[in-house]
Amino acid sequence: MSQLKLQLLPPKENLRTIEIYKHLTEASRALAELKGESKTIPNETILINTLTLQEAKDSSEIENIITNQDDLYRADVDDTFDNIAAKEVKNYSLALKHGFERVKEHRLLTNNYYSLPVRKHSPLL
């Protein structure tokens, strides 16, 4: 079995190309628009919670962990799980939120933040 050899960062290729700058400008504009729109929502956590649940659901499907929207939102509201897939997606969502909070708090995400603190009273354990 051959081992995967990762290249060191930064990559040796020139990333300062016109095409990359065009995409960077488009992405920056879209993020600014999203930031402006999110300020119109009375409670922007609603947006964050919805996005993390959708990301968790979609990413989990790649690993063949499939749940439906009803089970997913029910689990998010009252921590009841009709199936194990909803529980897995909920855990994924909590990990995303944890990372988001660390970035907001420290303006940085490092390897130290990869593990979630275990809470004995958590219904997810």
C-alpha positions in Angstrom: 0.0 0.0 0.0 1.5 3.3 -1.0 1.4 6.3 1.3 -0.1 9.6 0.4 2.6 12.3 0.4 1.1 15.8 1.0 2.9 18.8 -0.4 3.9 21.5 2.0 2.0 24.8 2.1 2.1 27.2 0.4 1.7 25.5 -2.9 4.5 26.1 -5.5 2.0 27.0 -8.2 1.4 30.7 -8.9 -2.1 31.4 -7.4 -2.0 35.1 -8.4 -3.7 34.8 -11.7 -6.4 36.9 -13.3 -8.9 34.0 -13.1 -8.4 33.5 -9.4 -8.7 37.3 -8.8 -11.9 37.3 -10.7 -13.3 34.5 -8.6 -12.0 36.1 -5.4 -13.9 39.4 -6.3 -17.1 37.5 -7.0 -16.8 35.6 -3.7 -16.1 38.7 -1.8 -19.1 40.5 -3.3 -21.4 37.5 -2.5 -20.1 37.4 1.1 -20.7 41.1 1.5 -24.2 40.7 0.2 -24.9 37.8 2.5 -23.5 39.8 5.5 -25.8 42.7 4.6 -28.9 40.4 4.3 -28.1 38.6 7.5 -28.2 41.9 9.4 -31.9 42.3 8.4 -32.8 39.1 10.2 -33.9 39.8 13.8 -32.0 36.8 15.1 -29.2 35.8 12.8 -28.7 32.5 14.7 -31.7 31.2 12.9 -29.8 31.6 9.6 -26.7 30.0 11.1 -28.6 27.1 12.6 -30.4 26.4 9.3 -27.2 26.5 7.3 -25.3 24.2 9.7 -28.2 21.7 9.6 -28.3 21.7 5.8 -24.5 21.4 5.5 -24.5 18.6 8.1 -27.3 16.8 6.3 -25.7 17.1 2.8 -22.3 16.1 4.0 -23.6 13.1 5.9 -25.4 11.9 2.8 -21.9 11.4 1.2 -21.2 8.9 4.0 -24.5 7.2 3.4 -26.1 8.7 6.5 -29.5 9.8 5.3 -32.3 11.5 7.2 -35.3 13.6 6.2 -36.0 17.2 7.0 -38.7 16.5 9.5 -36.5 14.2 11.7 -33.7 16.7 11.4 -35.6 19.7 12.5 -37.4 17.8 15.2 -34.1 16.7 16.6 -32.8 20.3 16.5 -35.8 21.6 18.4 -36.4 19.1 21.2 -33.4 16.7 21.0 -35.5 13.6 20.3 -34.2 11.2 17.7 -36.5 9.1 15.6 -33.5 7.5 13.8 -29.7 7.2 14.3 -29.0 9.2 11.2 -30.7 12.3 12.6 -28.6 11.9 15.7 -25.4 11.7 13.6 -26.4 14.8 11.6 -27.2 16.7 14.8 -23.7 15.8 16.1 -22.1 17.0 12.9 -24.2 20.2 13.1 -23.0 20.8 16.7 -19.4 20.4 15.6 -19.9 23.0 12.9 -21.4 25.4 15.4 -18.6 24.8 17.9 -16.0 25.6 15.2 -18.0 28.7 14.2 -18.1 29.9 17.8 -14.3 29.4 18.2 -13.7 31.4 15.0 -16.0 34.2 16.3 -14.3 34.2 19.7 -10.7 33.9 18.6 -10.8 35.0 15.0 -8.8 31.9 14.3 -9.4 28.1 14.0 -6.5 25.8 15.1 -6.0 22.1 15.7 -6.7 22.7 19.4 -10.4 23.2 18.5 -11.0 19.9 16.7 -12.4 18.0 19.7 -15.7 18.9 21.3 -16.0 19.0 25.0 -17.9 16.1 26.3 -20.9 17.0 28.3 -22.3 14.2 30.5 -25.8 15.5 30.4 -25.9 15.7 26.6 -28.7 13.6 24.9 -26.3 12.9 22.1 -24.0 10.6 24.1 
